[in-house]
Structures are given as C-alpha cells and as structure tokens.
Amino acid sequence: MKRADVSFASGGEKIAAWLYQPEGKGPHPVVVMAHGFSATRELRLPAYAERFCEAGFGALLFDYRHFGASGGEPRQLLDISRQHADYHAAIAYARGLPWGDRDRVALFGSSFSGGHVIAVAAQDGHIAAVISQCPFQDGLATLPALGAVNILRMTVEGLRDQIGALFGGAPHTIPAVGPPGALAVMATPDSEPGFKALLPPDTNWQNRVAARIALHVGTYRPGLQASKLACPVLYCVCDTDSLCPLDATLKCASRAKRGEVKRYPIGHFDIYLGEWFERAVEDQTAFLRRHLLS
C-alpha cells in the first residue's frame, strides 16, 4: 500500500488529497472519499481508506474547497453545491488514474457527506457503488435534533453572514460543534465529545463555519434522490443517532432500488472508533468486494 499527496482542480481551486494505491498492477476499483459537516480528511477517515486499500481498492481521500489543506477563499465556507462539485472533480481524477478502473469508481461519505454521495451518484449516473455512513439524508428530519432555540439563533447568525457577504464582507462564523445550550450547528450531548475523539494531534480542523449554511441545512434533502440510483448502496445506520434520525434514514434508504442496510446499536460518533469501527469497516469492505470484485 502506498499513500501519496496529490491534488486536482475544482472550481479553479487546488484540492488536496491523499491517494492510496493497492499492491498489484490493476486495474483497481477506486473509492472516492470526503468527510462530513466542517470536518477535514484526517478525522479518522484514513483508517477506512487504509482498510479499503489493504483489501485491493484504491482510495482518494480529499478536503473540500475552503477547508483543511485545500485552497479556496474565504476559509470555512461550507457551500453544498461546491462540495458536490468537488466530489465530481475527484471522481474525474479517479477515473483518469493509470492503475484505476474508470468503470469501478465507488463513493464513500459519512454524516453530512453521507448525503452528498447519494446526490452526487444520482447526478453522475455511472458510479459503481455507494457507501453512506451515519448519513445525513433529510434536513427536515434533522432540524428537531438541533433544537428550536438553537435553530432560531443560527438563523439570525446566518442572515447576518449572508447579508454581509452581499456587501463583500468577510464571513461571519459560528461554531460547528458545542455543548448543549451553546450556539453551534451541532450541540447535542454527544457532538462536542464525539468530534474531539476524532481529532488527531496534527489536525487542520477548525471549529467554525460560515453561518450562512444554517439557512440551507433544513432544505437539504439528498436522501430523496436515492430512487434515481441504479448502483448498489450500503447504508450504515446508527440506531441512536442524535443528528440523523433513524426513521428518516431508513425511509430514504428504502427508496434505493439496490439499497442494503446495516444497523448498529450506537450513536452518531461511535461508528468511527473501536469495536463499532471494526464492524462497520468490515461490512463496508465486504460490500465493496461483493459488488466491485465479483
């Protein structure tokens, strides 16, 4: 297994990525990967990429524009359409790899990007398989988990940021995660400790996002596009997920013609570590083997 620092362009910006190349000449299937809300690539996703690579799959793990090691100004701007475009640019890069198989490109997304991969695969039409872990599928279902008071406060902050942007101002940011009662996009009891448990010592992650994203979370419903997918989709669902409600996720998963569901009796952040990471990544690797190597 080899990991290389690579880059590609998206929206005129340089996208930083880690490319994992498995042993052998190939052609190898390639899994394109990015993280969830405000997160950067080093927050536990290398553990998944390494396991996929050991099983014979290439992996391309990237940071979105405006975040982490990638370019893009202003910093910490979370724009859903731009993140979709970054996925599409990563897919194009993966399809051009000399040792990769352009017809066997899969997508992996977790949390917020668990919704992105559904939307992007529906837009692309030629993705070979999708893994959607602890996935954000329906913003309307997630809003109650954020809390009415917090939603109101975030809306005010979001309007302030959006109006400022119209007049050329710098982004007005709010915390991505915080303790219950704090002004933060994610302020459930497990959000702050869950995020901190994923942070390596050398992280590029910053606990802030441009507040305008608060105006769009509730209307982002990528799970509704699952019915458009012809490829197999694995949903790795956390039964006690505080941010992505179980019932809404299962309803969206039922729309996928070739959907498969694996359920785990854990919370949103528990799937990244320890026993539950091992179970999930084994299920995911078996899914990829079944659909991309058989």
N, C-alpha and C positions, 0 to 999 in steps of 0.2 A: 504494500500500500504506500502510495506517495501522495503528500499534500503539497500543493503549490499555491502561491499567491498569484492570482490572475485578476484581470479587470476587463470590463467591456463597457460600452456606452449605452446610456438610456437617457432620452430627453436632453441630449447634449452634455450630460454629466458622466463622470467616471464612477462606475460601480465596482466596489471592491468585493472580491470573492475568494473563497478557498475552494480549490478543485482537488478532489480525491480521486486518484486513478487506481483501479484494482490491478492485480497482477494479471499477466497474460496479454496477448496482442488484441484481443477483442474480435469483432466489435462488442462493446459492453453497453447494456442499458445504463441510463443516467438519471439520477433523481435530482431534481431542482428544488432547492430548499430556501426558505426565509422564515423569520421569526414573527411573533405576534405584536400586539399593541405597544409601540415605543421601544421594543426590545431589539437588541443587536445580536449578531450571529454567534458570539461567544457564550451566550447564556444557555449552556447545556446542549445546544444543537450539534456541536462537534461529536458528542457521544453517539448520537444517532448516525451521523454521516460516517463515522468510523466503522460502526457495525454494518451498515449497508455496504461499505467498501470491502470489508472482510468477506462478505457474502457474494462478492463478484459484481457489485453495482458501482458505477461511478457516482459521485455526488458533487454538486455545485451549490455551495452554501454562500449566500451573499447578504450584504447590508443594503437596505433601501437607500435611495437618494435622501439627503438631508439627515442621515443617521449614521452613527458609527464611523467606519473607515471610508465610507463612500463620500463623494462630493455632493454639491448642491447647497445653495443658499436660498433662503435663510435656514439655519440649523433647526432641527427638532420640528420641522413642518411635516405633519402626517396628513398626506393627501391620498385618499383611497385610489383615485384614478391613476395617479403617478405610481403608486405601489403596484397596481395591476400592470402598468406599462413596464415596470422594472422586471416583473416576472416574465413578461413576454420577451423582453430583451435577453434575459437569462436563458430562456428556452431556445431562442435563436442561437445563442452562443453554444449551448449544449449540443444542438443539432449539427453544429459545424466542427465538433471535436474529431480529430482524425482517428481516434480509437473508440469513439462512441457510435452507437446505433441511432440514427436520427428517427427511426420508426419506433424506438422503445425509450421514449422520454417520459418519466413519471414526475409527479409533483407531490411534495410534502409541505404541509402547513400546520401550524399549531396555534391554538387560540384565535386571535384576530386573523392570522394568515390561514387558519383552517377554513375560514370563509373565502379568503382570496383565492385559494386553489380551486374551489368549486366554480367561482365566477370566471377565473382565467381559463380553466379547462373547457368551460362552456363556450367561451369566446374563441378559443383556439380550434377546437374540433378534431384535433389529431393527437391528443395526449393519450398515452398508453395505459396509465393507471394513476389514481389519486389516493393519497393518504391524508385524512383530515382529523387531526388530534385535538381533543378537548375543544371542539370547534365552535367559534362564533358563527352562528347561522342566521339569526334573526334579531335585528336590533330592537324591534318592538318587544320581543320577549325578554331581552336583556335589561331594558330600561328599569323595570321594577327592582331589579337587583342592585341598581346603582343608588336607589333611594330618592324620594321625591324632593327633599330639601337640597340634596346634592345636585340633582338634575337642574333645579331652578338656579342654583348658584353657578353651575357650569354654563348654563345658557347665557346668563348675564356676562360671564367672562368671555364666552365665545363670541358674543355680539361685539364686545369691546375690541377683541382681537380682529374680527372681520372688518369692522368699520375702520380701525386703524390701518389695516392692510390696504383698503381702498384709497387711503390718502398717503400711501407709501411708507407707513410706519413699520418699525421692527415688530416681530411677533410678540404678542403678549402670551406668556406661557403659564401653564398650571401644572401641578404635579401629576404624573401618570398614576402613581400609587401613593396611598397614605393610610393611616389608621382610621377606624370607624369614626365618623363625625368630622373628619378633615375634608377640606376642599381638594378633591383628587378624582380623577376619572374612575379609578378602581379603589374603593375604600371599604370593601368587605373585610371581615375579620382576618381572612387568610391572605389578603392581597399583599400587604407590605412584607410580612414574614415569608410569604411564598416567593416573592420576587427576590428578596435578599438571599434566599437559599440557593438561587441560581447564579449569583454573581461570582465570577472568578476574580482573583486579586487584580488582574490587569485589564479590567473591563473598560470599554468605551461608553458604556451605557450612562445616560443622564436621566435623572428622574424629573423630566419636564417635557411637555409637548405644547405646540401652539394651540391655544384654547379653541380656535375655530373648529377643530374636529368635533367638539361637543355638539355642534349644530347638525352633525351628519350621522352620528352613531345610531340614532333611533330609526333612521330611514335606510340604513344599510342592511339589506336582507339577502345576502348571497345564496343562502340555502334554498331559496325559491327556484334557483336555476338548476338544481340537481336533475330535474326531469329532462334537461337538454343533453345530459351526458350519456354517451354510448359506451364509455370505458368503465371498467370496474372501479369502485370507490370503497375504500375502507374507512369507516368512521370509528375512531377510538374515543369512546364516550365515558365521561366520569359521572357516576350516578349522583353524587352530592355536589356537583359543580355549582359554585355560588355566583358565577358570572355568565355562564352559558347554560340556561335551564335545560334539564334533561328532556322534558316532554317536547319542547320546541325542537330540540336537536333530533330526537327520534322521528318527529313528524317530517322534518326536512329530509332526513336520511331515507325515509320511506318513499320519497319521490324519485330516488335514483333507480334506474332500471336494473342496474347491476350493483346495487349497494350491498355492502356487508357491514355488520355492526359488531364491535367488540365492546363489552361493558365492563367497567372496573368500579368497585365499591369505594371510591375515593373522591377527594375534592380536586378542584381545577389545577392546582400546582403540584399535586402529589405524583402525577404521572411522569415527571421529569427525573425522578430520583429513586434510588434504591430498588426494592423488590418490584415496585409497580413500573418503573422504567424498564426493568428486565423483561417483565411480562409483555409490556406494550411493544418494545422494540423486537421481541421475538415474534409476536403476532404480525407486526409490520413487515419484517423480513420474510416470513413465510408467505404473506400475501404477495409480495413482490416476486418471490421465486415462482409462485403458482401462476402468476399472470404474465411475467416477463421472461421466464426461463424455460417454461414448459413448451 
